[in-house]
Amino acid sequence: AKSKFWRGLWREIASLWQALEGRTPEEQLMGWFAPYNEKDLRSLGVDLRTMRGERYRVRDAVRSMEIADLETWLPDNLLERGDRMTMSASLELRPPFLDPRIIDWALALSPRIKLHRNTNKWPVRELARRYVPARLIDRPKVGFRVPLDRWLRAELHAPVRELLDPVANRSGEYLPGAYGLELLAAHLAGRDLTKKIWPLITLELYLRSFAPA
């Protein structure tokens, strides 16, 4: 349990460090969520125009983060995953908190209410106390993280190594040298580079499946 805690803490610190390397709020946002920040992409020779989000630069920092989440992380990650999982089971997903009236009301709340006593989601938690036992409301957040970091060092190591081999793969023309294999070797040596390796795997599989030879 302790090793799991420290691995999780290290992942958070690594994400924070990558975000802090950003020169602008847009680059910092990208560094927090994306596997590759602007510095990484420039080292790979990628000419990528980052998100220009003047709409995120509002006086209220909390509001700025809320708008960024509503326009990026929510539709491109959380809702997309939920949609895939429910469709696979022939279910229709209806997130009640996405009612436009609730969103407008929540955005209008003062940050002092949203982060009352440094507690996130404070209004929702207090409302839930009327209906849900406190032990459920106050317990630590529990995610559903897939143990890709461990799989890449064990049963997936050999097939992923084949996918990332620049001699045989399709994505080698977009990456310098044996970049993918170098990341995999560093991951095997102890660094958690899952976030950087997984996009390379999906890129290679995409090229093999859909891109013309």
C-alpha positions as CSV (number, residue, x, y, z in Angstrom):
1,A,0.0,0.0,0.0
2,K,2.9,2.4,0.8
3,S,4.6,1.7,-2.5
4,K,1.3,2.4,-4.3
5,F,1.0,5.6,-2.4
6,W,4.5,6.8,-3.3
7,R,4.0,5.8,-7.0
8,G,0.8,7.8,-7.1
9,L,2.5,10.8,-5.4
10,W,5.4,10.7,-7.8
11,R,3.1,10.7,-10.8
12,E,1.4,13.8,-9.4
13,I,4.7,15.5,-8.8
14,A,5.9,14.6,-12.3
15,S,2.7,16.1,-13.9
16,L,3.1,19.2,-11.8
17,W,6.7,19.7,-12.8
18,Q,5.8,19.2,-16.5
19,A,3.0,21.8,-16.2
20,L,5.3,24.3,-14.5
21,E,7.7,24.2,-17.4
22,G,5.0,25.8,-19.6
23,R,5.6,29.5,-20.5
24,T,2.0,30.4,-20.8
25,P,-1.2,29.3,-19.0
26,E,-2.1,27.3,-22.2
27,E,1.2,25.5,-22.2
28,Q,0.8,24.8,-18.4
29,L,-2.6,23.3,-19.0
30,M,-1.3,21.1,-21.8
31,G,1.7,20.1,-19.6
32,W,-0.7,19.0,-16.8
33,F,-3.0,16.8,-18.9
34,A,-1.0,15.9,-22.0
35,P,1.7,13.2,-22.1
36,Y,4.0,15.5,-24.1
37,N,4.5,19.2,-23.3
38,E,5.8,21.9,-25.6
39,K,9.4,21.2,-24.7
40,D,9.0,17.5,-25.5
41,L,7.4,18.2,-28.8
42,R,10.0,20.7,-29.9
43,S,12.7,18.1,-29.1
44,L,10.9,15.7,-31.4
45,G,10.8,18.3,-34.2
46,V,7.0,18.7,-34.0
47,D,5.6,22.1,-35.0
48,L,2.5,22.2,-33.0
49,R,0.4,25.3,-32.4
50,T,-0.8,25.2,-28.8
51,M,-4.3,26.1,-27.8
52,R,-4.8,29.8,-27.7
53,G,-7.2,30.3,-24.9
54,E,-7.8,34.0,-24.2
55,R,-11.2,33.0,-22.9
56,Y,-9.5,31.1,-20.1
57,R,-7.6,34.2,-19.0
58,V,-10.2,35.6,-16.7
59,R,-9.6,37.5,-13.4
60,D,-10.9,34.6,-11.3
61,A,-8.4,31.8,-11.4
62,V,-11.0,29.2,-10.3
63,R,-13.4,30.3,-13.1
64,S,-10.5,30.1,-15.6
65,M,-9.9,26.4,-14.6
66,E,-13.6,25.6,-14.7
67,I,-14.0,27.0,-18.2
68,A,-10.9,25.1,-19.4
69,D,-12.3,21.9,-17.9
70,L,-15.7,22.4,-19.5
71,E,-14.2,22.9,-22.9
72,T,-11.3,20.4,-22.9
73,W,-11.0,17.8,-20.2
74,L,-14.7,17.1,-19.8
75,P,-15.7,16.5,-23.5
76,D,-12.4,15.1,-24.6
77,N,-11.7,12.7,-21.7
78,L,-14.3,12.1,-19.0
79,L,-17.5,12.2,-21.2
80,E,-15.8,10.4,-24.0
81,R,-14.8,7.5,-21.8
82,G,-18.2,7.4,-20.2
83,D,-19.8,7.4,-23.6
84,R,-17.7,4.5,-24.8
85,M,-18.3,2.4,-21.7
86,T,-22.1,2.9,-21.7
87,M,-22.5,2.4,-25.4
88,S,-20.6,-0.9,-25.1
89,A,-23.3,-2.0,-22.7
90,S,-26.2,-0.5,-24.8
91,L,-26.9,2.1,-22.1
92,E,-27.7,5.8,-22.5
93,L,-25.6,8.1,-20.2
94,R,-27.4,11.1,-18.7
95,P,-25.1,13.1,-16.4
96,P,-27.5,15.3,-14.4
97,F,-24.9,17.8,-13.4
98,L,-24.5,18.8,-17.0
99,D,-27.9,20.4,-17.1
100,P,-27.3,24.0,-18.5
101,R,-29.2,25.5,-15.5
102,I,-27.0,23.7,-13.0
103,I,-23.8,24.7,-14.9
104,D,-24.8,28.3,-15.0
105,W,-25.7,28.3,-11.4
106,A,-22.4,26.6,-10.4
107,L,-20.3,29.0,-12.5
108,A,-21.9,31.9,-10.7
109,L,-21.0,30.7,-7.3
110,S,-18.3,32.5,-5.4
111,P,-14.9,30.6,-5.3
112,R,-15.1,30.9,-1.5
113,I,-18.1,28.6,-1.6
114,K,-16.7,26.2,-4.1
115,L,-13.5,25.8,-2.1
116,H,-15.0,26.3,1.4
117,R,-12.3,25.4,4.0
118,N,-10.1,24.1,1.2
119,T,-12.6,21.4,0.5
120,N,-13.4,20.8,-3.2
121,K,-17.0,20.2,-4.3
122,W,-18.1,21.6,-1.0
123,P,-21.7,22.5,-2.1
124,V,-22.3,19.0,-3.6
125,R,-20.8,17.3,-0.5
126,E,-23.0,19.3,1.8
127,L,-26.1,18.5,-0.2
128,A,-25.2,14.9,-0.3
129,R,-25.0,14.7,3.5
130,R,-28.8,14.8,3.6
131,Y,-29.0,11.5,1.7
132,V,-25.7,9.7,1.9
133,P,-23.7,8.5,5.0
134,A,-20.8,10.8,5.9
135,R,-18.3,7.9,5.7
136,L,-19.0,7.8,1.9
137,I,-18.8,11.5,1.4
138,D,-15.6,12.1,3.3
139,R,-13.6,9.1,2.2
140,P,-10.6,9.6,-0.1
141,K,-11.2,9.6,-3.9
142,V,-10.8,6.2,-5.5
143,G,-9.9,6.0,-9.2
144,F,-10.1,3.2,-11.7
145,R,-6.5,3.4,-13.0
146,V,-5.4,0.5,-15.3
147,P,-2.0,-0.8,-14.2
148,L,-0.4,-0.1,-17.6
149,D,2.9,0.8,-15.9
150,R,3.2,-2.8,-14.5
151,W,2.0,-4.4,-17.7
152,L,4.6,-2.6,-19.8
153,R,7.3,-4.2,-17.6
154,A,5.7,-7.7,-17.7
155,E,3.3,-9.3,-20.1
156,L,3.0,-6.4,-22.5
157,H,6.8,-5.7,-22.7
158,A,7.6,-8.0,-25.6
159,P,4.7,-7.1,-27.9
160,V,5.2,-3.3,-27.2
161,R,8.9,-3.6,-27.9
162,E,8.0,-5.1,-31.3
163,L,5.5,-2.2,-32.0
164,L,8.1,0.4,-31.1
165,D,11.1,-1.1,-33.0
166,P,12.0,1.5,-35.6
167,V,13.2,-1.1,-38.0
168,A,9.8,-2.7,-38.4
169,N,7.2,-0.1,-37.3
170,R,5.4,2.5,-39.3
171,S,5.7,5.4,-36.9
172,G,9.5,5.4,-37.1
173,E,9.4,8.0,-39.9
174,Y,7.9,10.5,-37.4
175,L,10.2,9.8,-34.5
176,P,14.0,10.3,-34.1
177,G,16.1,7.1,-33.9
178,A,14.9,4.5,-31.5
179,Y,13.0,7.0,-29.4
180,G,10.2,4.6,-28.5
181,L,12.6,1.8,-27.4
182,E,14.6,4.3,-25.3
183,L,11.4,5.3,-23.4
184,L,10.5,1.6,-22.9
185,A,14.0,0.8,-21.6
186,A,13.9,3.7,-19.2
187,H,10.4,2.5,-18.1
188,L,11.7,-1.0,-17.5
189,A,14.6,0.5,-15.4
190,G,12.1,2.1,-13.0
191,R,10.8,5.4,-14.4
192,D,7.1,5.5,-15.0
193,L,6.8,6.6,-18.6
194,T,3.4,5.1,-19.3
195,K,1.9,8.4,-20.4
196,K,4.6,8.9,-23.0
197,I,4.7,5.3,-24.2
198,W,1.0,4.7,-24.6
199,P,0.5,7.4,-27.3
200,L,3.3,5.8,-29.3
201,I,1.6,2.5,-29.1
202,T,-1.7,3.9,-30.3
203,L,0.0,5.8,-33.1
204,E,1.7,2.7,-34.4
205,L,-1.5,0.7,-34.3
206,Y,-3.4,3.5,-36.0
207,L,-0.9,3.6,-38.8
208,R,-0.9,-0.1,-39.3
209,S,-4.7,-0.2,-39.4
210,F,-5.7,2.9,-41.3
211,A,-2.8,4.6,-43.0
212,P,-1.9,3.5,-46.5
213,A,1.5,1.7,-46.8
